[in-house]
Amino acid sequence: MCATLMLGACQDGSPDVIFHGGPVLTVNARDDVAQALAMRDGIITAVGSERDVLATKGARTEVVNLQGKTLMPGFVGAHEHPSITAVFNGAIDLSGFRHRTNAEVWATLRREVAKVPKGQWIYAGGLDAILTPDLKIPHRKELDAIAPDNPMVLVSQTLHSFWANSKAFEAAGITPNTPDPGAGSFYERDAHGGFSGFVAETRAAAPLLKELKSPWKLYNRYVAVLDDLLANGFTSVASLGYNVPPVLARVAASRKGSPRIRQYFYLIEDELQYLPDTPDNGNDHFRVLGLKLWHDGSPYTGSMYTSFPYLDSPLGRTLGIQGGTHGSAMIAPDALVDKLRQYSAKGWQVAIHSQGDASNRAVLAAVDKAGSLAGPAPVVRVEHGVFMPRESVEQLARLKVTPSFHVHHIKYYGDALANSIVGLAAAQQTLPVRSAFAQGVQPTLHADSPMFPPKGFSLMQTAMNRATGLGLLLNQPESITAQQALRAMTVHGAYQLRLQDKTGSLEVGKWADLQIVDRNPYTTPVPELDRLRTEAVWVGGKRQYPAP
């Protein structure tokens, strides 16, 4: 227990709020556990012993007795997609989380299609051949039979695969003569040159999603997504590409002039019209930080770039993966070097989607070749890092690159990776989180929502136990401690968003972004960690959950 008082100068009098009566997980450099915390005007003013912090109480101070519950930093979501989540919250839910059989999926779709007026676009999301093992994807003509009078688009849970009927292609202006975007993104043709209905990757799918992404339809759903993040303990979230217009996000991020939640945007190159002149723009609850680039794709489409071959398996064939292939890079080496130099020279951070081992090697080789890059650290982030070789982890440290790990590949899809997609030997090399800690590169964990639910304690649990759905332990030597897992979900996220001096830990002078949790994650058994519940959240010193 940290009994010393860490007091800041109280220039304006007594605190607004004091918390005491339970452990205060500071997540500072020593992982101190304090007894009490005070805040004023949205800033933490004291952290330390109960006696000393309570001694700063004034007549106007609200005193919150934790009654044994835990006070800790709010989660910093380093890589999520609230915009895409809001988009697909307007779609029919066909996910494997709710539909365990092929029959259930198509019964739901037919039932919901029958409710839609003729001519209106229909979107359905969450198709998942992994969580719905007997899933059969129909051909375009079968989709035409299900929705003969409506343009319809189906979206996979991974968000890398799409299926469309004839009316959708027609309404989007996509014909058999429309060229493929390339770099792993394409419209699959059948033996006769017509569309099979399958669309690979978001570049090709973009014209099919315009109706679903209408800002006027999105706003209320977007606010609901932000409120759900708050309910799960998140006080800051980074949105990595395919964003709502920044002006909409800026409005949604506030509640009566105070930050509802802090949002940080990374734009794709198609969104560059939204880039301001400098990265440090906006206000304390909304900023545009940089660019999102894709170096490879997904393990579940065969577009992840690997040195090892994909397996030839029934599941792989259902997913459209050709056995024996390796995926490929989506950006040529020299082009990536040019982009790194171009964007960093303007002060922008560059976040690079890179999942396969060959992709990670190529990305780090490009960073090395680019030489000294301008801007505050970290200049480059590597996103997902599902198969990151040991030598690449060491290279991260030398190049000052920081990784954000998509750790739930283990929990939800680990069995499929090991048995059907890349094989057990490759799967046992996944997600070197512990090694990243050892190299001091400040790794984070993310859910990549809406791919997986953005639940911080569940992410921590997976990083600690490395267990698949069937109980297989993948690369268990890379498991981490509860203290490390919480750092990955808080202060490391702040570092990756260039906010390490502002948030991520409970220290004097930082924003009062914090949550009350029903139990202490440091002492909770790992099998129970995903049952922890966030009971209240403050952002900038004001309670935002439950909503005031």
Secondary structure as GFF3:
##gff-version 3
##sequence-region A 1 548
A	DSSP	beta_strand	6	7	.	.	.	ID=ss1
A	DSSP	beta_strand	17	25	.	.	.	ID=ss2
A	DSSP	beta_strand	33	40	.	.	.	ID=ss3
A	DSSP	beta_strand	43	48	.	.	.	ID=ss4
A	DSSP	alpha_helix	50	54	.	.	.	ID=ss5
A	DSSP	beta_strand	62	65	.	.	.	ID=ss6
A	DSSP	beta_strand	70	73	.	.	.	ID=ss7
A	DSSP	beta_strand	75	80	.	.	.	ID=ss8
A	DSSP	alpha_helix	82	88	.	.	.	ID=ss9
A	DSSP	beta_strand	92	93	.	.	.	ID=ss10
A	DSSP	alpha_helix	102	113	.	.	.	ID=ss11
A	DSSP	beta_strand	122	127	.	.	.	ID=ss12
A	DSSP	alpha_helix	140	146	.	.	.	ID=ss13
A	DSSP	beta_strand	152	156	.	.	.	ID=ss14
A	DSSP	beta_strand	161	164	.	.	.	ID=ss15
A	DSSP	alpha_helix	166	171	.	.	.	ID=ss16
A	DSSP	beta_strand	186	189	.	.	.	ID=ss17
A	DSSP	beta_strand	195	200	.	.	.	ID=ss18
A	DSSP	alpha_helix	201	205	.	.	.	ID=ss19
A	DSSP	three_ten_helix	206	208	.	.	.	ID=ss20
A	DSSP	alpha_helix	215	231	.	.	.	ID=ss21
A	DSSP	beta_strand	234	240	.	.	.	ID=ss22
A	DSSP	alpha_helix	246	252	.	.	.	ID=ss23
A	DSSP	beta_strand	254	255	.	.	.	ID=ss24
A	DSSP	beta_strand	258	259	.	.	.	ID=ss25
A	DSSP	beta_strand	262	267	.	.	.	ID=ss26
A	DSSP	three_ten_helix	269	274	.	.	.	ID=ss27
A	DSSP	beta_strand	286	294	.	.	.	ID=ss28
A	DSSP	alpha_helix	314	319	.	.	.	ID=ss29
A	DSSP	alpha_helix	333	345	.	.	.	ID=ss30
A	DSSP	beta_strand	349	354	.	.	.	ID=ss31
A	DSSP	alpha_helix	357	370	.	.	.	ID=ss32
A	DSSP	beta_strand	380	384	.	.	.	ID=ss33
A	DSSP	alpha_helix	390	399	.	.	.	ID=ss34
A	DSSP	beta_strand	402	405	.	.	.	ID=ss35
A	DSSP	alpha_helix	408	416	.	.	.	ID=ss36
A	DSSP	pi_helix	417	421	.	.	.	ID=ss37
A	DSSP	alpha_helix	424	427	.	.	.	ID=ss38
A	DSSP	alpha_helix	433	438	.	.	.	ID=ss39
A	DSSP	beta_strand	444	445	.	.	.	ID=ss40
A	DSSP	alpha_helix	456	465	.	.	.	ID=ss41
A	DSSP	three_ten_helix	476	478	.	.	.	ID=ss42
A	DSSP	alpha_helix	482	489	.	.	.	ID=ss43
A	DSSP	alpha_helix	491	496	.	.	.	ID=ss44
A	DSSP	beta_strand	514	517	.	.	.	ID=ss45
A	DSSP	three_ten_helix	526	531	.	.	.	ID=ss46
A	DSSP	beta_strand	534	539	.	.	.	ID=ss47
A	DSSP	beta_strand	542	545	.	.	.	ID=ss48
###
